[in-house]
Amino acid sequence: MGYTRRRVLAGLGLAGLEALMPPLVKKAAAPSPSACPFRLAVINDEITQDFEKACQIVSGEFGLQWIELRSMWNKNVTELDAKELDDARKILAQHKLRVTDIASPLFKTDWPGAPVSRQSERRDQFHAAFDADAQDKLLEHCISLAKTFETDRIRCFDFWRLDDPAPYRAAINAKLQQAAQRCAKDNIILLLENEMSCNTATGEESAAVLKAIPDSNFMLNWDPGNAAALGSTPYPDGYQLLPKDRIGHCHCKDVVRKPDHKYDWAPVSGGIVDWVGQLEALQRDGFHYGLSLETHWRGAGTPEASTRISMDGLRKTLTKAGISC
């Protein structure tokens, strides 16, 4: 069930196109942004670390008005200096792009005092690694970044996944609630992403955390692909448990399961996530925030080419769901 570049291109009717192929979604052909019920976006570094080029593709080729910020110029957004921040703002203005949220690495670290998680791996964290002692300072910086980029949302996690989080869950929730209350002072929404390597991964776990932390500015960054990677069924099973008014952002990617119970990423519409049903439900339930393509799949050879294919899959899926974006 491997997704080679040739198989995916053929499956999408794009055989023979190369990485430098003409854009799959041109601005001239894109529907009016006002028709889209979501803030359709792409996470910038899923395309390239060249921020200006990423913005040109998102705005000029995909015809979008929104972008999600994570890393650029081989630096996490939380580590940009003053000049880089100013340059990023100018590039966004030039391409008439607004920022959905700061996709920060907040709380993507070990929970102090717990056994070291098996997920506490030294892997690519999108050019960021902050230990537990640095989290409060990181939160303050993220609030400053949200103001700089004129967004009201900051993404966070809830620490590397423990074999048994139960003894620590109440304390983790208290830390998340404390962060949300700090964000509320600046009218900022804290988005908890369900992440398979962290303590909240599935719809079931997300619903439990949202119930435990009732603050209205503490919302979910719903990621069906992450939930599916852990083996759950994000839609309809996980989604139906979520309080719909607490979903404040959504990441879009796809997954294929492997015989060894592991997973591979796939282009949107090329995996097991029922994205047609999920998108229909989001529209039905009044979701109108960021829907960000988080490609992850690299089967087309480069991040840029892979994102073009996945964006094409997302557009076609939106059409199947009867949604104009």
Summary of the structure (lengths in Angstrom):
residues: 325
radius of gyration: 18.7
end to end distance: 30.3
largest distance: 54.8
contacts: 1108
relative contact order: 0.15
helix: 41%
strand: 17%
